[in-house]
Amino acid sequence: MDSKEIALLKKIRLETGKKINTMFAGEYRSAFRGYGLSFDSVREYIPGDEVRRIDWNVSARMNHLFIREYIEERELSVVFMVDLSGSTDFGVSRKKKEVILEFLAMMLYLANMNNDRVSVILFSDKVEKFIRPGKGRKYVLKVLDEVIKCSPESRGTDISSAADFMQRVMKKRSVVFVISDFIDTKGDYLLRMRLMSKKHDVIPVHVYDPVEFEMNFFGLTEYLDLESGKTFLSESIPAKMKLPDTGEFDSIRLRTDQNIEVPILKFFSKRIKAG
C-alpha cells in the first residue's frame, strides 16, 4: 500500500471505531436475526402453549405434558460483495470507493460484535478475490487490508458473474450485501439478484455521487469513461438522470457528499418494524 492508502485505512478505522456505539450494535442485532432454532430444554406444559411443541416421548415417561423449548441460533453468515470497478474511482466530495470502504468497515465491526461469520467477494467484471469465511477482530483488520490493497485486473462491472460465484461458494443461507454503484451494462443483474434472494437475504447498497445524475453542463463536453478508459464528446446528456435500478429490494443508498450513518440506521429501523 502507498502512503495515501495507509492514511485512508487508518482514518476509516479510527472514524468507524468512534461511530460504533451501543445504539448501532443494538439496531444491527435487532435487524438481523438468526435463521435457525436449536433445542434448549423441556418444561411443563402451560395452557395456551402450542400443541405442536409437546414432546410426546418425555410426556409419556413423566405421565405429564412437557413441551420442547428452543433458542435462536444467533450466528449469521454475512457476505459482502464489493464492487471495485473503475467507476467507483469517481467522486467530487470524496470517491465512491472511499464510501464503499467506510460502509464495509462499519458493517464488519458490527458483524464482529455480533459474532457473525463473514465472507467477502471483491469483483469488477469478474471476481477479483474471494476472502473465505472468518470472524474476529484480526479477521476484520485482514479484510480491510486486503480490500484496500486489491488492485483489480479489470475495470468493468459485472454484478451477475459475482452473484453466480457467490451462489456456487456459499451453501449456507446468508445475508448478502451487494455494495456497488450499479453502473452495469453487461447483463441483467436484477434477475441474478432475484435468483439469489430465493435462498439468501439480498440487500443492495447503492453508492453514488449526485453529480453523476445532475449534470449541469451546457454545449459540447468531453467525458471520460472510467471503466473503458475512453473519452467521448457529447452535448446530449440530460441535466437529470435516473438512479440505477435496484428493483424491489429494500436498498441502502449512500451519497458521497453525506455521512453514511443516517441511511444505515433508517434501514435497520425499517427492517426491525417489518420483522
Buried (B, 14 or more C-beta within 10 A) or exposed (E): EEEEEEEBBEEBBEBBEEBBEEEBBEBBBEBBEBBEEEEEEBEEBEEEBEEEEBBEEBBEEEEEBBBBEEEEEEEBBBBBBBBBBBBBBBBEEEBBBBBBBBBBBBBBBBBBBBEBBBBBBBBBBEBBBBBEBBBEEEBBBBBBBEBBEBEBEBBBBBBBBBBBBBBEEBEBEBBBBBBBBBBBEEBEBBEBBBBBBEBBBBBBBBBBBEBBBEBEEEEEEEEEEBBEEEEEEEEEEEEEEEBBEBEEBEBBBBBBEEEBEEBBBEBBEEBBEEE
